[in-house]
Amino acid sequence: MHAGHLSDVPQTQELGEFRPEQDCLFVSGQNCLVSRGVAQRFTLPISDTDNLANRLQQALNNAAKTNPGQAIAFGVVPFCKQQQAQFIIPEQVSTLDKQLFAQCLSAQHTRAQTPNRLQSVHYKQDRAHFEQTVRDAKALFADGELDKIVLSKQVELQFEQPLDQVGVLSQLLAQSPSGYHFSIPGQLHDADAQRDAGVLMGVSPELLLRKSDGQLFSNPLAGSIPRDPCPSVEAQRRSTLFASKKDRYEHAVVLQDMAQILGPLCSNLHIPEQPDLLSTATMWHLSTVIEGTLTDPDQPAIALANRLHPTPALCGKPTELAYQHIDALEGHGRGLFSGIVGWCDNQGNGEWVVVIRCGYLQANLATLFAGAGIVAASDPSSEWLETEAKLNTMLNALDVRHAYHLATKHTL
């Protein structure tokens, strides 16, 4: 989040209490973009990128007329291109120091603290099903159709009492100091008026796109291994990941696709020859930072992000073909999971990250999501264990990691 844009947002309010059911949060680096109230909430189709960008720009321009300096929209774009993105233009928005916000949130959580007691666990796609989808995908590789496909699962955690959403967000900030934290209230449809809309909440390690004036930045991740508390094991795992032909290939497939999309839009595009290693609280990832100068500096961030989305890191390669197979293999829609979440302003700047390491919190229910990139060398059992490890970010924030693994030990 670059100075000169979000840091210029006026401090229009005291923080007060953060209300996840109606306030938005996006954290990047040491800055938190925090909203208060909803001025406008709307949905837009995402199948036509130019139409999406134009309609969002019109909404932001209208907002700027009535509330100068506050023309910022938070949004969530779903995985499926046939669904609609959700946007919120807030009544007020502030940029706050991350440490200050975390302290305020922790104090708010302490006043209302109630433990989250896990009642039951339900896999929408159990281990046997998931591992079979990996084997089915490998058959597509054998036929020469695909180079990579990302397969995911969703897990429903039922709790005895309504979830302490503020507490979960506070734990995410405390336990995952790096990454892009987000909390976006869900959207109700008319037929659901009596139901809690829920909150999409998480900490994504992966920047899909940041656009600041005429510059763009991206940090795709592909290739992962769980972290370990033992320093010697941790060092070995880092070495194993960096040397893994399977993971390096998975990562290269993603970079190739992004270069094909971004290259024609840039007068200069820099992609390092070798990836780095990036750590989160629970995982190591192969990581590459991409930087470019846009040929058209007025190209809005949402248009660039929607052209990239979904990348091979969340879908596969060739992307269109992988996209066609995912729904049939997984057996259920992803909704907002593995979509993108972020913000944009009426100057075309913005920041969008992928919707992973997250959950949808709704009353007594938390739906968690995890996925893994599948290539020809993938092992079904290893891929299942990788998705289990990726759930730990949210399990830790919910403070039910031990209870979850006790409840699901027969699947491990």
SESE-431118 format. One line per field, with one value per residue (C-alpha): residue number from 1; residue in three letters; chain; x negated, y, z negated. Coordinates in nm, 3 decimals. Each point is the difference from the previous one (the first is absolute). Layout:
REM residues N
seq	[NUM,...]
type	[Ala,...]
mol	[A,...]
x	[X,...]
y	[Y,...]
z	[Z,...]
//
This chain:
REM residues 412
seq	[1,2,3,4,5,6,7,8,9,10,11,12,13,14,15,16,17,18,19,20,21,22,23,24,25,26,27,28,29,30,31,32,33,34,35,36,37,38,39,40,41,42,43,44,45,46,47,48,49,50,51,52,53,54,55,56,57,58,59,60,61,62,63,64,65,66,67,68,69,70,71,72,73,74,75,76,77,78,79,80,81,82,83,84,85,86,87,88,89,90,91,92,93,94,95,96,97,98,99,100,101,102,103,104,105,106,107,108,109,110,111,112,113,114,115,116,117,118,119,120,121,122,123,124,125,126,127,128,129,130,131,132,133,134,135,136,137,138,139,140,141,142,143,144,145,146,147,148,149,150,151,152,153,154,155,156,157,158,159,160,161,162,163,164,165,166,167,168,169,170,171,172,173,174,175,176,177,178,179,180,181,182,183,184,185,186,187,188,189,190,191,192,193,194,195,196,197,198,199,200,201,202,203,204,205,206,207,208,209,210,211,212,213,214,215,216,217,218,219,220,221,222,223,224,225,226,227,228,229,230,231,232,233,234,235,236,237,238,239,240,241,242,243,244,245,246,247,248,249,250,251,252,253,254,255,256,257,258,259,260,261,262,263,264,265,266,267,268,269,270,271,272,273,274,275,276,277,278,279,280,281,282,283,284,285,286,287,288,289,290,291,292,293,294,295,296,297,298,299,300,301,302,303,304,305,306,307,308,309,310,311,312,313,314,315,316,317,318,319,320,321,322,323,324,325,326,327,328,329,330,331,332,333,334,335,336,337,338,339,340,341,342,343,344,345,346,347,348,349,350,351,352,353,354,355,356,357,358,359,360,361,362,363,364,365,366,367,368,369,370,371,372,373,374,375,376,377,378,379,380,381,382,383,384,385,386,387,388,389,390,391,392,393,394,395,396,397,398,399,400,401,402,403,404,405,406,407,408,409,410,411,412]
type	[Met,His,Ala,Gly,His,Leu,Ser,Asp,Val,Pro,Gln,Thr,Gln,Glu,Leu,Gly,Glu,Phe,Arg,Pro,Glu,Gln,Asp,Cys,Leu,Phe,Val,Ser,Gly,Gln,Asn,Cys,Leu,Val,Ser,Arg,Gly,Val,Ala,Gln,Arg,Phe,Thr,Leu,Pro,Ile,Ser,Asp,Thr,Asp,Asn,Leu,Ala,Asn,Arg,Leu,Gln,Gln,Ala,Leu,Asn,Asn,Ala,Ala,Lys,Thr,Asn,Pro,Gly,Gln,Ala,Ile,Ala,Phe,Gly,Val,Val,Pro,Phe,Cys,Lys,Gln,Gln,Gln,Ala,Gln,Phe,Ile,Ile,Pro,Glu,Gln,Val,Ser,Thr,Leu,Asp,Lys,Gln,Leu,Phe,Ala,Gln,Cys,Leu,Ser,Ala,Gln,His,Thr,Arg,Ala,Gln,Thr,Pro,Asn,Arg,Leu,Gln,Ser,Val,His,Tyr,Lys,Gln,Asp,Arg,Ala,His,Phe,Glu,Gln,Thr,Val,Arg,Asp,Ala,Lys,Ala,Leu,Phe,Ala,Asp,Gly,Glu,Leu,Asp,Lys,Ile,Val,Leu,Ser,Lys,Gln,Val,Glu,Leu,Gln,Phe,Glu,Gln,Pro,Leu,Asp,Gln,Val,Gly,Val,Leu,Ser,Gln,Leu,Leu,Ala,Gln,Ser,Pro,Ser,Gly,Tyr,His,Phe,Ser,Ile,Pro,Gly,Gln,Leu,His,Asp,Ala,Asp,Ala,Gln,Arg,Asp,Ala,Gly,Val,Leu,Met,Gly,Val,Ser,Pro,Glu,Leu,Leu,Leu,Arg,Lys,Ser,Asp,Gly,Gln,Leu,Phe,Ser,Asn,Pro,Leu,Ala,Gly,Ser,Ile,Pro,Arg,Asp,Pro,Cys,Pro,Ser,Val,Glu,Ala,Gln,Arg,Arg,Ser,Thr,Leu,Phe,Ala,Ser,Lys,Lys,Asp,Arg,Tyr,Glu,His,Ala,Val,Val,Leu,Gln,Asp,Met,Ala,Gln,Ile,Leu,Gly,Pro,Leu,Cys,Ser,Asn,Leu,His,Ile,Pro,Glu,Gln,Pro,Asp,Leu,Leu,Ser,Thr,Ala,Thr,Met,Trp,His,Leu,Ser,Thr,Val,Ile,Glu,Gly,Thr,Leu,Thr,Asp,Pro,Asp,Gln,Pro,Ala,Ile,Ala,Leu,Ala,Asn,Arg,Leu,His,Pro,Thr,Pro,Ala,Leu,Cys,Gly,Lys,Pro,Thr,Glu,Leu,Ala,Tyr,Gln,His,Ile,Asp,Ala,Leu,Glu,Gly,His,Gly,Arg,Gly,Leu,Phe,Ser,Gly,Ile,Val,Gly,Trp,Cys,Asp,Asn,Gln,Gly,Asn,Gly,Glu,Trp,Val,Val,Val,Ile,Arg,Cys,Gly,Tyr,Leu,Gln,Ala,Asn,Leu,Ala,Thr,Leu,Phe,Ala,Gly,Ala,Gly,Ile,Val,Ala,Ala,Ser,Asp,Pro,Ser,Ser,Glu,Trp,Leu,Glu,Thr,Glu,Ala,Lys,Leu,Asn,Thr,Met,Leu,Asn,Ala,Leu,Asp,Val,Arg,His,Ala,Tyr,His,Leu,Ala,Thr,Lys,His,Thr,Leu]
mol	[A,A,A,A,A,A,A,A,A,A,A,A,A,A,A,A,A,A,A,A,A,A,A,A,A,A,A,A,A,A,A,A,A,A,A,A,A,A,A,A,A,A,A,A,A,A,A,A,A,A,A,A,A,A,A,A,A,A,A,A,A,A,A,A,A,A,A,A,A,A,A,A,A,A,A,A,A,A,A,A,A,A,A,A,A,A,A,A,A,A,A,A,A,A,A,A,A,A,A,A,A,A,A,A,A,A,A,A,A,A,A,A,A,A,A,A,A,A,A,A,A,A,A,A,A,A,A,A,A,A,A,A,A,A,A,A,A,A,A,A,A,A,A,A,A,A,A,A,A,A,A,A,A,A,A,A,A,A,A,A,A,A,A,A,A,A,A,A,A,A,A,A,A,A,A,A,A,A,A,A,A,A,A,A,A,A,A,A,A,A,A,A,A,A,A,A,A,A,A,A,A,A,A,A,A,A,A,A,A,A,A,A,A,A,A,A,A,A,A,A,A,A,A,A,A,A,A,A,A,A,A,A,A,A,A,A,A,A,A,A,A,A,A,A,A,A,A,A,A,A,A,A,A,A,A,A,A,A,A,A,A,A,A,A,A,A,A,A,A,A,A,A,A,A,A,A,A,A,A,A,A,A,A,A,A,A,A,A,A,A,A,A,A,A,A,A,A,A,A,A,A,A,A,A,A,A,A,A,A,A,A,A,A,A,A,A,A,A,A,A,A,A,A,A,A,A,A,A,A,A,A,A,A,A,A,A,A,A,A,A,A,A,A,A,A,A,A,A,A,A,A,A,A,A,A,A,A,A,A,A,A,A,A,A,A,A,A,A,A,A,A,A,A,A,A,A,A,A,A,A,A,A,A,A,A,A,A,A,A,A,A,A,A,A,A,A,A,A,A,A,A,A,A,A,A,A,A,A,A,A,A,A]
x	[0.000,-0.188,-0.029,0.156,0.329,0.141,-0.211,0.178,0.342,0.114,0.046,0.373,0.088,-0.115,-0.042,0.265,0.105,-0.058,0.322,-0.078,0.363,-0.009,-0.356,-0.278,-0.370,-0.295,-0.352,-0.318,-0.340,0.039,0.316,0.362,0.279,0.306,0.354,0.292,0.356,0.132,0.087,0.062,-0.001,0.036,-0.097,-0.148,-0.052,-0.365,0.018,-0.066,-0.304,0.052,0.363,-0.101,-0.265,0.227,0.293,-0.220,-0.168,0.340,0.104,-0.325,0.029,0.353,-0.123,-0.276,0.258,0.190,-0.292,-0.332,-0.304,0.202,0.036,-0.129,0.173,-0.073,0.080,0.001,-0.011,0.113,-0.189,0.267,0.013,0.375,0.069,0.001,-0.252,0.108,-0.098,0.040,-0.058,-0.020,0.133,-0.341,-0.345,-0.327,-0.356,-0.134,-0.326,0.021,-0.140,0.246,0.294,-0.111,-0.024,0.348,0.144,-0.165,0.149,0.342,-0.037,-0.102,0.318,0.220,-0.212,0.178,-0.177,0.090,0.105,-0.011,0.304,-0.047,-0.204,0.143,-0.208,0.185,-0.259,-0.159,-0.349,0.100,0.186,-0.283,-0.269,0.214,0.032,-0.381,-0.025,0.268,-0.192,-0.323,0.180,0.064,-0.374,-0.068,0.230,-0.197,0.296,-0.134,-0.328,0.147,0.332,0.080,0.233,0.158,0.219,0.235,0.051,0.295,-0.065,0.311,-0.034,0.208,0.052,-0.021,-0.359,-0.197,-0.086,-0.196,-0.205,-0.077,-0.116,-0.209,-0.168,-0.069,-0.182,-0.194,-0.096,-0.070,-0.209,-0.068,0.251,0.310,0.272,0.357,0.350,0.293,0.369,0.200,0.294,0.356,0.244,0.367,0.094,-0.259,0.120,0.047,-0.345,-0.335,-0.201,-0.330,-0.350,-0.284,-0.316,-0.360,-0.364,-0.112,-0.372,0.044,0.019,0.171,-0.040,-0.085,0.036,-0.148,0.025,-0.170,-0.185,0.120,-0.122,0.091,-0.126,0.126,-0.058,-0.002,-0.175,0.038,-0.119,0.113,-0.221,-0.145,-0.090,-0.332,-0.271,-0.186,0.319,0.104,-0.330,0.036,0.351,-0.108,-0.276,0.237,0.256,-0.252,-0.155,0.331,0.043,0.372,0.045,-0.235,0.196,0.330,-0.140,-0.139,0.340,0.155,-0.271,0.028,0.373,-0.035,-0.274,0.228,0.278,-0.204,-0.272,0.218,0.129,-0.344,-0.282,-0.228,0.065,-0.255,0.032,-0.301,-0.150,0.017,0.265,-0.059,0.140,0.281,0.119,0.333,0.079,0.072,-0.150,-0.299,0.075,-0.196,0.044,-0.080,0.044,0.106,-0.031,0.110,0.065,0.337,0.017,0.335,-0.041,0.376,0.080,0.200,-0.113,0.326,-0.036,-0.357,0.093,0.304,-0.206,-0.247,0.268,0.009,-0.372,-0.153,-0.089,0.373,0.133,-0.251,-0.166,0.135,0.226,0.319,-0.026,-0.082,0.290,0.238,-0.111,-0.010,0.372,0.053,-0.302,0.071,0.373,0.101,-0.043,-0.274,0.203,-0.230,-0.280,-0.301,0.147,-0.168,0.059,-0.123,0.069,-0.011,0.044,0.135,-0.357,-0.039,-0.236,0.063,-0.121,0.142,-0.103,0.120,0.266,-0.193,-0.094,0.347,0.344,0.359,0.134,0.375,0.171,-0.107,-0.163,-0.348,-0.065,-0.371,-0.173,-0.332,-0.142,-0.308,-0.158,0.004,-0.253,-0.099,-0.243,0.255,0.067,0.368,-0.077,-0.261,0.238,0.270,-0.247,-0.106,0.361,0.032,-0.312,0.141,0.312,-0.215,-0.002,0.374,0.006,-0.256,0.202,0.313,-0.207,0.125,-0.301,-0.044,0.374,0.023,-0.285,0.148,0.334,-0.160,-0.291,0.149,-0.049,-0.368]
y	[0.000,0.300,0.341,0.274,-0.186,-0.173,0.204,0.309,-0.128,0.248,-0.109,0.063,-0.188,-0.151,-0.372,-0.100,-0.363,-0.198,-0.175,-0.285,-0.032,0.345,0.142,-0.091,-0.056,-0.041,-0.016,0.035,0.050,0.226,0.171,-0.090,0.129,0.001,0.097,0.116,-0.044,-0.081,0.280,-0.234,-0.377,-0.155,-0.289,0.002,-0.276,-0.087,-0.190,0.323,0.177,0.334,0.014,-0.083,0.273,0.263,-0.065,-0.002,0.323,0.162,-0.101,0.137,0.327,0.046,-0.071,0.259,0.269,-0.050,-0.089,0.140,-0.191,-0.312,-0.151,-0.347,-0.333,-0.329,-0.305,-0.377,-0.166,-0.366,-0.286,-0.067,0.255,-0.056,0.131,0.358,0.199,0.168,0.362,0.233,0.375,0.101,0.310,0.068,-0.151,0.049,-0.118,-0.116,-0.141,-0.378,-0.026,0.259,-0.173,-0.339,0.141,0.155,-0.322,-0.207,0.227,-0.029,-0.379,-0.019,0.182,-0.247,-0.313,-0.333,-0.321,-0.166,-0.356,-0.238,-0.225,-0.188,-0.013,-0.074,-0.031,0.104,-0.218,-0.269,-0.145,-0.293,0.231,0.255,-0.258,-0.150,0.341,0.024,-0.336,0.106,0.321,-0.193,-0.195,0.333,0.069,-0.341,0.089,0.319,0.226,0.182,0.115,0.090,0.014,0.135,-0.216,0.119,-0.107,0.170,-0.095,0.105,0.049,0.019,0.172,-0.013,0.378,0.286,0.070,0.284,0.161,0.285,-0.252,-0.201,0.312,0.106,-0.341,0.018,0.329,-0.131,-0.341,0.097,0.320,-0.019,-0.025,0.191,-0.012,0.058,0.001,0.071,-0.035,-0.234,0.102,-0.116,-0.071,0.084,-0.362,-0.016,0.304,-0.196,-0.159,0.128,0.105,-0.098,0.138,-0.097,0.016,-0.113,0.087,-0.059,-0.043,0.068,0.339,-0.037,0.363,0.340,0.298,0.333,0.266,-0.157,-0.274,-0.353,-0.262,-0.364,-0.278,-0.339,-0.302,-0.361,-0.294,-0.048,-0.197,0.017,0.171,-0.184,0.129,-0.189,0.224,-0.289,-0.145,0.350,0.050,-0.337,0.081,0.332,-0.176,-0.274,0.248,0.213,-0.307,-0.176,-0.051,-0.050,0.329,0.198,-0.120,0.094,0.347,0.046,-0.081,0.289,0.249,-0.092,0.071,0.333,0.113,-0.073,0.215,0.287,0.022,0.163,0.253,0.117,0.200,-0.176,-0.321,-0.153,-0.365,-0.146,-0.319,-0.186,0.006,0.092,-0.166,0.171,-0.110,0.037,-0.110,-0.354,-0.049,0.061,0.103,0.051,0.370,0.238,0.379,0.141,0.373,0.188,0.341,0.023,0.125,0.156,0.142,0.062,-0.372,-0.054,-0.254,-0.196,-0.050,-0.131,-0.225,-0.146,-0.074,-0.195,-0.177,-0.295,-0.065,-0.347,0.033,-0.028,-0.175,-0.177,0.004,0.034,0.212,-0.029,-0.378,-0.044,0.229,-0.227,-0.310,0.144,0.009,-0.359,-0.129,0.185,-0.061,0.339,0.369,0.208,0.318,0.275,-0.241,0.027,0.321,0.334,0.260,0.357,0.366,0.261,0.377,0.236,0.073,-0.360,-0.104,-0.309,-0.322,-0.350,-0.326,-0.356,-0.134,-0.278,-0.076,0.115,-0.096,0.110,0.057,-0.013,-0.025,-0.341,-0.116,0.052,-0.124,-0.036,-0.044,-0.142,-0.110,-0.149,0.024,-0.336,-0.094,-0.333,-0.074,0.065,-0.265,-0.011,-0.062,0.277,0.246,-0.077,0.058,0.329,0.122,-0.103,0.202,0.303,-0.011,0.064,0.378,0.019,-0.287,0.189,0.322,-0.187,-0.161,-0.348,-0.153,-0.273,-0.072,-0.016,-0.248,-0.216,0.000,-0.087,-0.223,-0.292,0.199,0.080]
z	[0.000,0.123,-0.165,0.206,0.036,-0.306,-0.238,0.136,-0.106,-0.269,-0.358,0.000,-0.319,-0.322,0.051,-0.249,0.012,0.317,0.106,0.240,0.107,0.163,-0.005,0.246,-0.064,0.235,-0.141,0.205,-0.156,-0.302,0.127,-0.065,0.218,-0.230,0.091,-0.208,0.124,0.346,0.244,0.292,0.045,0.345,0.225,0.351,0.258,0.062,0.330,0.196,-0.148,0.179,-0.111,-0.357,-0.008,0.156,-0.233,-0.309,0.113,0.044,-0.352,-0.144,0.192,-0.135,-0.352,0.041,0.082,-0.324,-0.226,0.129,-0.119,-0.080,0.348,-0.087,0.060,-0.173,0.208,0.029,0.343,0.001,0.162,0.262,0.281,0.040,-0.351,-0.123,-0.199,-0.324,-0.071,-0.296,0.013,-0.367,-0.168,-0.150,0.042,-0.187,0.033,-0.335,-0.127,-0.012,-0.352,-0.130,0.165,-0.134,-0.353,0.023,0.139,-0.274,-0.267,0.163,0.010,-0.367,-0.104,0.186,-0.016,0.030,0.103,0.329,-0.089,0.295,0.027,0.328,0.322,0.343,0.317,0.314,0.170,-0.219,0.031,0.222,0.236,0.010,0.069,0.276,0.164,-0.002,0.174,0.251,0.068,0.056,0.273,0.176,-0.011,0.150,0.290,0.058,-0.074,-0.304,-0.151,-0.341,-0.183,-0.347,-0.207,-0.321,-0.287,-0.243,-0.363,-0.213,-0.371,-0.219,-0.337,-0.317,-0.004,0.250,0.095,-0.154,0.335,-0.155,-0.195,0.314,0.184,-0.299,-0.005,0.375,-0.049,-0.300,0.138,0.363,-0.007,0.375,0.283,0.101,-0.264,0.109,-0.143,0.231,-0.098,0.219,0.210,-0.056,0.278,-0.050,-0.064,-0.277,-0.193,-0.322,0.016,-0.124,0.306,-0.159,0.042,0.233,-0.210,0.041,0.064,0.356,0.071,0.371,0.172,0.335,0.098,-0.142,0.233,-0.109,0.270,0.302,-0.190,-0.067,-0.244,-0.043,-0.225,0.118,-0.222,0.119,-0.161,-0.375,-0.302,-0.366,-0.255,-0.301,-0.348,0.004,0.158,0.164,0.150,0.109,0.182,0.171,0.114,0.147,0.191,0.115,0.130,0.186,0.167,0.076,0.375,-0.050,-0.188,0.226,0.301,-0.167,-0.068,0.352,0.152,-0.196,0.102,0.366,0.002,-0.184,0.239,0.295,-0.148,-0.145,0.265,0.271,-0.257,-0.113,0.152,-0.245,-0.196,-0.236,-0.106,-0.187,0.142,-0.331,-0.275,-0.363,-0.309,-0.189,-0.343,-0.174,-0.355,0.124,0.350,0.229,0.359,0.319,0.071,0.286,-0.008,0.337,0.079,0.309,0.153,0.169,0.357,-0.093,-0.353,-0.021,0.018,-0.324,-0.255,0.012,0.377,-0.035,-0.291,0.176,0.313,-0.213,-0.203,-0.034,0.039,0.032,-0.371,-0.080,0.309,0.227,0.339,0.264,-0.219,0.204,0.027,-0.369,-0.085,0.192,-0.194,-0.353,-0.076,0.117,-0.193,-0.324,0.003,-0.143,0.080,-0.162,-0.040,-0.123,-0.089,0.232,0.136,-0.067,-0.270,-0.029,0.057,0.274,0.024,0.265,0.120,0.119,-0.278,-0.205,-0.153,0.048,-0.167,0.045,-0.236,-0.175,-0.364,-0.087,-0.118,0.026,-0.351,-0.039,-0.341,-0.142,0.326,0.143,0.354,0.070,0.334,0.119,0.333,0.159,0.343,0.176,0.268,0.153,-0.286,-0.277,-0.264,-0.112,-0.367,-0.014,0.163,-0.258,-0.282,0.159,-0.001,-0.366,-0.085,0.181,-0.218,-0.308,0.053,-0.066,-0.250,-0.210,0.023,-0.107,-0.279,0.092,0.175,-0.263,-0.019,0.380,0.035,-0.276,0.182,0.336,-0.102,0.193,0.322,-0.051]
//
